[in-house]
Amino acid sequence: MSVYGDGMTVVEEKPQTGLGLDDVFQVTLWNDDVNDFLYVIDCLKKVFGHPEPIAERITMEAHVNGRAVAEVEDRTSAQRHAAQLGRLGLEATVERI
């Protein structure tokens, strides 16, 4: 809050939240012929905390289309999550959107 000259005027200041358009990145999961569906679903649940239906949808989309957006988030989180997926044997990239 701010109090101005007359001591009576109070203005609520909203904290800045959210990301600017230049700060939004997507983690792209790529299909592979190595990992089975259940493993990929478990990895998405572990890394992103996705509920099972969302993890299943992402896995199926990657299987059918060759790639799927696993998450949209800030750069630091996206890079960390892509690295975690990589350590689990999945191919993931980070792209600015």
Secondary structure, 3 states (H helix, E strand, C coil): CEECCCCCCEECCCCCCCCCHHHCEEEEEECCCCCCHHHHHHHHHHHHCCCHHHHHHHHHHHHHHCEEEEEEECHHHHHHHHHHHHHCCCEEEEEEC
